[in-house]
Amino acid sequence: MDWNNPNHIAIFAGWGQWVSAIVSLAAVIVAIWVSIRASKDSQKQSQRIRYDSALPALVIAGDNPVHTINDSGPNDSAYISYDDRRSHRLQTIHTQLGKKGWIDWNEAKHLLTLQNVGTGVAFNVMSVIFGPEALAHNDKLLDASRNDYWHTKINIINIGESKTCQYSKPVLALLKGSIDSYSFLAPSQPIISPAEKERMLYEDWIICRVTTTYRDIFKRKHASIFDLDIRGHWIMRAFLEDIPNDLYDLQKEEHPNHTHAVDKYFGHLFKKK
């Protein structure tokens, strides 16, 4: 470029103005993008705060359960926990007499107390008790995956509230599968020989699994999962937040025709004449 040529100087000056304009425009675009991103992050944080301020969390209330003790001594037929302040029974998980590690599938009802330790009210609560996938017996594993389960339904559990619920067998077995990859069934029990009784002190031997789902005021769905081990301790397996399906949803998916038929039947009963 001939710097002595006025036309060349004018062209170069024009280019400089275009470059300056482009740089300025890019700076404006970046500033707008940063502002939008910050606004979205702020909205997400604000929404997160709102969700956290109304997030229920349901747990199994009561101290570690004990086995039933009567006048003749322990009979190992149930895991029981009491509220000492009110002499109120918080839970009763029945086991088969003489088989401490087996939940009693012949028992019509079990008792558990659910407590809301979260920051929000729990709605549409549904909870189920399942046994293990397989039972240990005489150095063998017996399939228990098709055995009965028990369930309960509660409309509302307020913040800090505890509700003692009877779990009963459903009229129809409407559930199978899992919640967010967590099986309804407890893990298979380990095979422990009489010579290895000390393994009972640390092996993950589970009596049953309790899966509970519930919704918050934003209609988001959540779940909690607890296992009862052979030593009488409740083990927290998971708290699941904002899951796609709860137990009500899965119940409908398993038997859509049955659900539709029931709705149709009751709709016919209450139809105005």
C-alpha positions in Angstrom: 0.0 0.0 0.0 1.3 3.4 -1.0 1.0 5.5 2.2 1.5 8.7 0.1 -1.6 8.0 -1.8 -4.6 9.7 -0.1 -7.0 7.1 -1.6 -5.1 4.3 0.0 -5.1 6.0 3.3 -8.8 6.6 3.1 -9.4 2.9 2.3 -7.2 1.8 5.2 -9.1 4.2 7.5 -12.4 2.7 6.3 -11.2 -0.8 7.1 -10.2 0.3 10.5 -13.6 1.7 11.1 -15.2 -1.6 10.0 -12.9 -3.6 12.2 -13.7 -1.3 15.1 -17.4 -1.7 14.5 -17.2 -5.5 14.3 -15.2 -5.6 17.5 -17.7 -3.3 19.2 -20.6 -5.5 17.9 -18.9 -8.7 19.1 -18.4 -7.1 22.5 -22.1 -6.1 22.7 -23.1 -9.7 21.7 -20.8 -11.2 24.3 -22.2 -8.8 26.9 -25.8 -9.7 26.0 -24.9 -13.5 26.1 -23.3 -13.1 29.5 -26.3 -11.2 30.8 -28.7 -13.8 29.5 -26.6 -16.6 30.9 -26.4 -14.9 34.3 -30.1 -14.3 34.2 -30.8 -18.0 33.4 -28.4 -19.1 36.2 -30.1 -16.7 38.6 -33.5 -18.1 37.6 -32.3 -21.6 38.1 -30.8 -20.8 41.5 -34.0 -19.0 42.5 -36.0 -22.0 41.4 -33.6 -24.4 43.2 -34.1 -22.4 46.4 -37.9 -22.6 46.0 -37.7 -26.3 45.4 -35.4 -26.9 48.4 -37.6 -24.8 50.7 -40.5 -27.2 49.9 -38.8 -30.5 49.6 -40.3 -33.4 51.7 -38.2 -36.3 52.9 -39.9 -39.4 54.3 -38.0 -41.7 56.6 -38.9 -44.7 58.8 -39.4 -43.3 62.3 -38.3 -45.0 65.6 -35.2 -46.4 67.1 -33.7 -49.6 66.0 -36.3 -52.3 66.4 -36.1 -55.2 68.8 -37.5 -58.8 68.6 -40.8 -59.5 70.4 -40.3 -60.6 74.0 -43.0 -62.2 76.0 -43.2 -63.8 79.5 -41.6 -67.0 78.2 -38.7 -65.2 76.5 -38.0 -64.0 73.0 -39.8 -65.7 70.2 -38.1 -64.0 67.3 -41.4 -63.5 65.4 -41.2 -59.7 64.8 -39.1 -56.6 64.7 -40.8 -54.1 66.9 -40.1 -50.4 67.9 -42.0 -48.3 70.4 -42.4 -44.6 71.2 -41.4 -44.6 74.9 -43.1 -41.2 75.5 -46.6 -42.5 74.5 -46.1 -46.2 74.8 -47.1 -46.3 71.2 -46.0 -49.0 68.8 -44.1 -47.4 65.9 -43.5 -50.5 63.8 -44.0 -54.2 63.6 -42.4 -56.3 60.9 -43.5 -59.9 61.3 -41.0 -62.7 60.6 -41.5 -66.4 60.4 -41.3 -68.2 63.7 -38.0 -69.9 64.0 -36.7 -68.1 60.8 -35.5 -64.8 62.1 -34.2 -63.7 58.7 -37.5 -64.3 56.7 -40.3 -61.9 56.6 -43.6 -63.6 57.1 -45.5 -63.6 53.8 -48.5 -65.3 55.6 -49.0 -62.2 57.7 -51.8 -60.0 56.4 -50.4 -56.7 57.8 -47.2 -55.0 58.9 -46.9 -51.7 60.8 -44.5 -48.8 60.0 -44.3 -45.1 61.0 -43.3 -42.7 58.3 -41.9 -39.3 59.3 -41.4 -36.2 57.2 -38.0 -34.8 58.1 -37.9 -32.5 55.0 -38.8 -28.9 54.4 -42.1 -29.4 52.6 -45.4 -31.2 52.8 -45.6 -34.6 51.2 -48.6 -35.4 49.1 -49.9 -38.6 47.4 -47.8 -40.8 49.5 -47.6 -44.5 48.6 -45.3 -47.0 50.3 -44.6 -50.7 49.7 -42.8 -53.5 51.6 -41.1 -56.2 49.6 -39.0 -59.1 50.7 -35.6 -60.1 49.3 -35.1 -61.5 45.8 -33.9 -64.8 47.2 -33.9 -66.4 50.6 -31.0 -68.3 52.2 -32.0 -71.8 53.3 -29.8 -74.9 54.0 -26.9 -73.6 51.9 -29.2 -72.8 49.0 -31.0 -69.8 47.6 -34.7 -70.0 47.2 -36.4 -67.7 44.7 -38.7 -65.2 46.6 -39.2 -62.7 43.8 -42.8 -63.6 43.2 -43.9 -63.6 46.8 -46.5 -61.1 48.1 -45.9 -57.5 49.0 -47.7 -55.0 51.2 -48.7 -51.4 50.6 -50.2 -48.3 52.2 -51.4 -44.9 50.8 -51.6 -41.6 52.6 -52.9 -38.3 51.4 -50.7 -35.9 53.3 -47.8 -35.9 55.7 -47.0 -32.5 57.0 -43.5 -31.1 57.9 -42.3 -32.9 61.0 -45.3 -35.1 61.2 -45.2 -38.9 61.8 -47.9 -41.2 60.6 -48.2 -44.8 61.7 -49.5 -46.9 58.8 -50.8 -50.4 58.3 -49.3 -52.1 55.3 -51.7 -54.6 53.9 -51.7 -56.9 50.9 -53.2 -55.4 47.7 -56.2 -57.0 46.1 -54.2 -57.4 43.0 -50.4 -57.5 42.7 -50.0 -54.3 40.7 -46.3 -53.6 41.0 -43.1 -55.0 39.8 -39.8 -53.6 38.5 -38.0 -50.6 40.0 -37.9 -47.0 40.9 -35.1 -45.1 39.1 -33.1 -48.4 38.8 -33.7 -49.3 42.4 -35.5 -52.7 42.6 -38.5 -53.0 44.8 -37.0 -56.3 46.0 -34.3 -56.3 48.7 -31.0 -57.9 47.6 -30.7 -61.7 47.8 -29.6 -63.0 51.2 -26.1 -64.4 51.6 -25.5 -68.1 52.2 -23.7 -68.4 55.6 -22.6 -71.8 56.9 -22.9 -72.6 60.6 -19.1 -72.5 60.8 -19.2 -68.8 59.7 -21.7 -67.4 62.1 -19.5 -64.4 62.7 -20.3 -63.2 59.2 -23.8 -62.4 60.4 -22.2 -59.4 62.2 -21.3 -57.7 59.0 -22.9 -59.4 56.0 -25.6 -57.4 54.2 -28.5 -59.8 55.1 -31.8 -58.0 54.4 -35.2 -58.8 55.7 -37.2 -56.4 53.6 -37.1 -53.2 51.6 -39.5 -50.3 52.0 -39.9 -48.0 48.9 -41.9 -44.8 49.4 -42.8 -42.2 46.8 -44.4 -38.8 47.4 -45.0 -35.4 45.7 -44.2 -31.8 46.7 -46.3 -28.7 46.2 -44.8 -28.3 42.7 -46.1 -31.8 41.8 -42.5 -33.1 41.5 -42.1 -36.7 42.5 -39.6 -38.1 45.0 -38.7 -41.4 46.6 -36.9 -42.8 49.6 -35.7 -46.4 50.0 -34.8 -48.2 53.2 -33.7 -51.8 54.0 -34.2 -53.6 57.3 -31.2 -55.9 58.0 -31.2 -59.0 60.2 -29.7 -57.1 63.1 -32.7 -54.8 63.2 -31.1 -51.7 61.7 -32.8 -49.6 59.0 -30.3 -48.8 56.2 -30.9 -45.8 54.0 -30.4 -46.8 50.3 -31.4 -43.7 48.5 -33.3 -40.4 48.4 -34.4 -39.8 44.9 -35.4 -36.3 43.8 -37.6 -35.3 40.8 -38.1 -38.8 39.5 -40.1 -39.3 36.3 -42.6 -41.9 37.7 -43.8 -42.7 41.2 -45.6 -45.8 42.5 -49.0 -44.4 41.4 -47.7 -44.1 37.9 -46.1 -47.5 37.8 -49.3 -49.1 39.2 -51.3 -47.6 36.3 -48.7 -48.7 33.8 -48.7 -52.3 35.0 -52.4 -52.7 34.7 -53.9 -50.0 32.5 -56.9 -52.1 31.5 -57.7 -52.9 35.1 -57.4 -49.3 36.1 -59.6 -48.2 33.2 -62.2 -50.9 34.0 -62.3 -49.8 37.7 -62.7 -46.1 36.8 -65.4 -47.0 34.3 -67.2 -49.2 36.9 -67.2 -46.5 39.6 -68.2 -43.9 37.0 -71.2 -46.0 36.1 -72.2 -46.4 39.8 -72.1 -42.6 40.4 -73.5 -41.6 37.1 -76.4 -39.2 37.4 -79.8 -40.6 36.4 
